[in-house]
Amino acid sequence: MLIRVYNRTMVNLLTKNAEAYSTETFQCHGCNQDFEARVITWVDVTKTLQAKNALLKWNFNSIQCPHCGHRHFSGTPFFYEDFEEGLLVAVFPSIPQERGELEKAIQTKYGYYPVLEFFYDMTQMWMLVYLLEHYKVNKHLLAVSRIGRGEDRLRNILRFLKEDTLMISIREKLVESELGYASPDDIDDILSLAVCTLEEMFPWPIDRQCICGADLNNEIACCGNRISLREHDFLLSRHYDIYCPTCKTSLAGAACAQCGKVYSWKLGTIPSCTRQEGVTARKNVPIERESQTPL
């Protein structure tokens, strides 16, 4: 995937503030001439906050040929450190030769980090930044989250990034977006689905009864106040939003206080949940793995 440079000043600022960088020789994809450019080899995002924004905008480690002006992603490996999360990621935009020996050497040198991970796809890096930021700013998601806090949540996110097959669809959708074939709404939809999948959510039961039999009525709350669903029951759907009247946060469902299961109408609705029947989406409001709304 080509990574475009939208702001040369931002790229220079990132390089200047990075923990480490190097000057490498590249061959231009446009004019085939060689040129030198500086690329980041280590960045701590707790010190260089611009790095997160650059990664989300596909601006990180972008280079530009001084001969013809062609811009593209450098494709060079780098270390992504998040000191606050106790995380170090060795990022290789493509699988290197002798991968096993390389991982072993890095683990020997940096194994003191609480969480040490390896990525071989920039989509994983993009999704990591997105999810960590999403959990920081979405108060309602934090309230209903069932994947833990701190290191527990981080490890669950990393497991999703490396093992869930939905990452293939996310990669394809991001490529389509870069090529102009996918809209921002398309990206929002699949990112919302990623959060629902990560949280192992269930579609919303119209009778507001959890599988364990507990009443979900009192769990729809924000800012200490219960939110009435009386006016919303027949409107709840994947594309319907309810906002807290106090803080205006978008609500997406609730977690059962008794068993911890999480339900969201962003996955569609069903008449009821029972132990015998399990959870199956209502036919006229199916669960679509390609079309959801941000939580």
C-alpha positions as CSV (number, residue, x, y, z in Angstrom):
1,M,0.0,0.0,0.0
2,L,1.4,3.4,-0.9
3,I,1.5,5.8,2.0
4,R,1.0,9.4,1.0
5,V,2.7,12.5,2.5
6,Y,0.2,15.2,3.3
7,N,2.4,17.4,5.4
8,R,6.2,17.6,4.9
9,T,6.6,19.7,8.0
10,M,4.9,16.9,10.1
11,V,7.3,14.3,8.6
12,N,10.3,16.4,9.5
13,L,9.0,17.1,13.0
14,L,8.5,13.4,13.6
15,T,12.0,12.5,12.5
16,K,13.5,15.3,14.6
17,N,11.6,14.1,17.7
18,A,12.0,10.4,17.2
19,E,14.1,8.4,19.6
20,A,16.3,7.2,16.7
21,Y,16.5,7.6,12.9
22,S,18.8,6.7,10.1
23,T,19.6,7.9,6.6
24,E,19.0,5.3,4.0
25,T,19.4,5.1,0.2
26,F,16.2,4.4,-1.8
27,Q,15.4,3.8,-5.4
28,C,12.5,6.0,-6.6
29,H,9.5,4.1,-7.9
30,G,8.8,6.9,-10.3
31,C,12.1,7.8,-12.0
32,N,14.2,4.9,-10.8
33,Q,16.9,7.3,-9.5
34,D,18.6,6.7,-6.2
35,F,18.2,9.2,-3.4
36,E,18.8,9.5,0.4
37,A,16.2,10.1,3.0
38,R,15.9,9.9,6.8
39,V,13.5,7.4,8.3
40,I,12.5,6.7,11.9
41,T,13.9,3.6,13.4
42,W,12.5,4.0,16.9
43,V,9.6,6.2,18.2
44,D,8.0,6.4,21.7
45,V,4.5,7.7,21.1
46,T,4.3,8.9,24.7
47,K,7.0,11.4,23.8
48,T,6.1,12.0,20.1
49,L,2.4,12.3,20.1
50,Q,2.4,13.3,16.4
51,A,3.4,9.7,15.5
52,K,0.0,8.3,16.3
53,N,-1.7,10.9,14.0
54,A,0.9,10.1,11.3
55,L,0.3,6.4,11.5
56,L,-3.5,6.8,11.3
57,K,-3.1,9.1,8.2
58,W,-0.6,6.7,6.6
59,N,2.1,9.4,6.8
60,F,4.6,7.6,8.9
61,N,8.1,7.0,7.4
62,S,7.0,8.5,4.1
63,I,9.7,9.6,1.7
64,Q,9.8,11.8,-1.4
65,C,12.1,11.6,-4.3
66,P,14.0,15.0,-4.8
67,H,14.3,14.3,-8.5
68,C,10.7,13.8,-9.6
69,G,8.7,14.4,-6.4
70,H,7.3,10.9,-6.3
71,R,6.1,10.0,-2.8
72,H,5.8,6.6,-1.3
73,F,6.2,4.5,1.9
74,S,9.8,3.8,2.8
75,G,9.1,0.2,3.8
76,T,11.8,0.2,6.4
77,P,11.3,-1.6,9.8
78,F,11.0,0.4,13.0
79,F,10.3,0.0,16.7
80,Y,7.0,1.4,18.1
81,E,7.2,2.0,21.8
82,D,4.3,3.0,24.1
83,F,5.9,3.5,27.5
84,E,2.5,4.1,29.2
85,E,1.2,0.8,27.9
86,G,4.5,-1.0,28.6
87,L,4.5,-2.0,24.9
88,L,7.2,-2.4,22.3
89,V,6.3,-3.5,18.8
90,A,9.0,-4.5,16.2
91,V,7.3,-3.5,12.9
92,F,8.4,-5.1,9.7
93,P,6.2,-3.9,6.7
94,S,7.1,-7.2,5.0
95,I,8.3,-10.5,6.4
96,P,12.1,-10.4,6.6
97,Q,14.5,-13.2,5.8
98,E,15.5,-15.4,8.8
99,R,12.5,-14.2,10.7
100,G,13.0,-16.7,13.5
101,E,16.5,-15.6,14.3
102,L,15.6,-12.0,14.1
103,E,12.7,-12.4,16.6
104,K,15.0,-14.4,18.9
105,A,17.6,-11.6,18.9
106,I,15.0,-8.9,19.6
107,Q,13.5,-10.9,22.4
108,T,16.9,-11.4,24.0
109,K,17.7,-7.7,23.8
110,Y,14.3,-6.2,24.7
111,G,12.6,-9.0,26.6
112,Y,12.4,-6.8,29.7
113,Y,9.4,-5.0,28.2
114,P,6.1,-6.1,29.8
115,V,4.6,-6.7,26.3
116,L,6.9,-7.3,23.3
117,E,5.2,-8.0,19.9
118,F,6.1,-8.4,16.2
119,F,4.0,-7.0,13.3
120,Y,4.6,-7.9,9.6
121,D,1.7,-5.8,8.2
122,M,1.2,-2.1,8.6
123,T,-2.5,-2.7,8.8
124,Q,-1.9,-4.3,12.2
125,M,0.0,-1.2,13.3
126,W,-2.8,1.1,12.1
127,M,-5.4,-1.0,13.9
128,L,-3.4,-1.0,17.1
129,V,-3.2,2.8,17.2
130,Y,-6.9,3.1,16.3
131,L,-8.2,0.7,18.9
132,L,-6.0,2.0,21.8
133,E,-7.2,5.6,21.0
134,H,-10.8,4.4,20.6
135,Y,-10.9,2.9,24.0
136,K,-9.4,6.0,25.6
137,V,-12.0,8.4,24.2
138,N,-15.2,6.2,24.1
139,K,-16.5,6.4,27.7
140,H,-19.5,4.2,27.0
141,L,-17.4,1.4,25.5
142,L,-15.1,1.5,28.5
143,A,-18.2,1.1,30.7
144,V,-19.4,-2.0,29.0
145,S,-16.1,-3.5,27.9
146,R,-15.5,-7.1,28.9
147,I,-11.9,-7.6,27.7
148,G,-10.3,-6.1,30.8
149,R,-8.1,-3.1,31.5
150,G,-4.5,-2.2,31.1
151,E,-2.3,-5.2,30.0
152,D,-5.2,-7.6,29.8
153,R,-7.0,-5.4,27.3
154,L,-3.8,-4.8,25.4
155,R,-3.1,-8.5,25.0
156,N,-6.6,-9.1,23.9
157,I,-6.3,-6.4,21.2
158,L,-2.9,-7.9,20.1
159,R,-4.5,-11.4,19.8
160,F,-7.3,-10.0,17.7
161,L,-4.8,-8.2,15.4
162,K,-2.8,-11.3,14.8
163,E,-5.4,-14.1,14.8
164,D,-8.9,-12.8,13.7
165,T,-9.7,-13.3,10.1
166,L,-11.6,-10.0,10.1
167,M,-8.2,-8.3,9.8
168,I,-8.1,-9.5,6.1
169,S,-11.3,-7.6,5.4
170,I,-10.0,-4.6,7.2
171,R,-6.8,-4.6,5.2
172,E,-8.8,-4.9,1.9
173,K,-11.1,-2.0,3.0
174,L,-8.1,0.2,3.9
175,V,-6.6,-0.5,0.5
176,E,-9.9,0.3,-1.2
177,S,-10.0,3.6,0.7
178,E,-6.5,4.5,-0.3
179,L,-7.4,3.9,-4.0
180,G,-10.7,5.9,-3.6
181,Y,-13.0,2.9,-3.8
182,A,-14.2,2.9,-0.2
183,S,-15.9,5.8,1.6
184,P,-15.2,7.0,5.2
185,D,-18.5,5.4,6.1
186,D,-17.3,2.1,4.8
187,I,-14.2,2.4,7.0
188,D,-16.3,3.3,10.0
189,D,-18.6,0.4,9.5
190,I,-15.9,-2.2,9.5
191,L,-14.0,-0.6,12.4
192,S,-17.2,-0.8,14.4
193,L,-17.6,-4.5,13.5
194,A,-14.0,-5.0,14.7
195,V,-14.8,-3.5,18.1
196,C,-18.0,-5.7,18.4
197,T,-15.9,-8.8,17.4
198,L,-13.2,-7.9,19.9
199,E,-15.7,-7.5,22.7
200,E,-17.6,-10.7,21.7
201,M,-20.9,-8.8,21.7
202,F,-24.3,-10.3,21.1
203,P,-27.2,-8.7,19.1
204,W,-29.7,-6.7,21.3
205,P,-32.7,-8.6,22.7
206,I,-35.9,-6.6,22.4
207,D,-37.2,-8.0,25.6
208,R,-34.0,-6.8,27.3
209,Q,-33.4,-10.1,29.0
210,C,-29.9,-11.5,29.1
211,I,-29.2,-15.1,28.3
212,C,-28.6,-15.7,32.0
213,G,-32.1,-14.3,32.7
214,A,-31.1,-11.0,34.2
215,D,-32.9,-7.8,33.3
216,L,-30.9,-5.4,31.1
217,N,-33.2,-2.4,31.7
218,N,-31.1,-0.8,34.4
219,E,-27.8,-1.3,32.5
220,I,-28.5,1.4,29.9
221,A,-27.1,4.3,31.7
222,C,-24.6,7.2,31.4
223,C,-23.4,10.0,33.6
224,G,-25.1,8.1,36.5
225,N,-28.5,8.3,34.9
226,R,-30.6,5.5,33.4
227,I,-31.5,6.0,29.8
228,S,-35.1,5.0,28.9
229,L,-35.5,2.9,25.8
230,R,-39.3,3.3,25.7
231,E,-39.2,5.7,22.8
232,H,-36.5,3.7,21.0
233,D,-37.4,0.1,21.2
234,F,-38.8,-0.2,17.6
235,L,-36.1,2.0,16.1
236,L,-33.0,0.1,17.5
237,S,-30.9,-1.1,14.6
238,R,-27.3,-1.2,13.4
239,H,-27.6,2.4,12.2
240,Y,-29.5,3.9,15.1
241,D,-27.8,6.0,17.7
242,I,-28.9,7.0,21.2
243,Y,-27.1,9.8,22.9
244,C,-26.7,10.6,26.5
245,P,-28.6,13.8,27.2
246,T,-25.9,15.0,29.5
247,C,-22.5,14.3,27.8
248,K,-23.9,13.5,24.3
249,T,-21.9,10.2,24.3
250,S,-23.3,7.7,21.7
251,L,-24.7,4.6,23.4
252,A,-24.5,1.2,21.7
253,G,-25.9,-1.3,24.2
254,A,-25.2,-2.6,27.7
255,A,-23.3,-5.2,29.7
256,C,-25.2,-7.6,32.0
257,A,-24.3,-6.8,35.6
258,Q,-24.9,-10.4,36.5
259,C,-22.9,-12.4,34.0
260,G,-20.9,-9.7,32.1
261,K,-22.2,-10.5,28.6
262,V,-22.4,-7.5,26.3
263,Y,-25.3,-6.7,24.0
264,S,-25.4,-4.1,21.2
265,W,-28.1,-3.1,18.7
266,K,-25.2,-2.3,16.3
267,L,-25.2,-6.0,15.6
268,G,-28.9,-6.0,14.9
269,T,-31.8,-7.0,17.2
270,I,-33.5,-10.3,18.1
271,P,-36.9,-10.8,19.9
272,S,-35.3,-12.7,22.9
273,C,-32.3,-14.7,24.2
274,T,-32.7,-18.0,25.9
275,R,-30.3,-20.6,27.1
276,Q,-31.9,-23.2,24.8
277,E,-32.1,-21.1,21.7
278,G,-28.9,-19.2,21.9
279,V,-28.5,-15.9,20.1
280,T,-29.7,-15.7,16.5
281,A,-30.3,-12.5,14.7
282,R,-33.8,-11.6,13.6
283,K,-34.2,-12.2,9.9
284,N,-35.4,-8.7,9.0
285,V,-32.4,-7.2,11.0
286,P,-29.5,-9.6,10.1
287,I,-26.0,-9.4,11.4
288,E,-23.9,-8.2,8.5
289,R,-20.1,-8.6,8.9
290,E,-19.5,-5.8,6.3
291,S,-21.8,-3.1,7.5
292,Q,-21.9,-1.7,11.0
293,T,-21.9,1.7,12.7
294,P,-19.2,3.1,15.0
295,L,-19.7,2.3,18.7
